[in-house]
Amino acid sequence: MTRGNQREQDRLKAQKKAAAQAKKPKESATSLAKRKEADADILRAKQKKKEEELAAKAAAAAATSKK
């Protein structure tokens, strides 16, 4: 169990943290949708690049196996 004024100090710390969280602006639905779309575009680009690399490796492997 906490001793002395530790409980009160923890309570004040929690209140201060809650107040700081309340001051942060919430993300609107439109900005959230824009961010999700941007993230999806980035992932699609990464996936396309990876597929192109795999296709290039497969083509190189096919070319070397024909010799």
KAHU-V48647 format. One record per helix or strand of 2 or more residues. SS is the DSSP state (A for helix, B for strand). FROM is the first residue (numbers start at 1). TO is the last residue. If there is no record, write none. Layout:
SS_FROM_TO ; SS_FROM_TO
//
This chain:
A_6_23 ; A_29_66
//
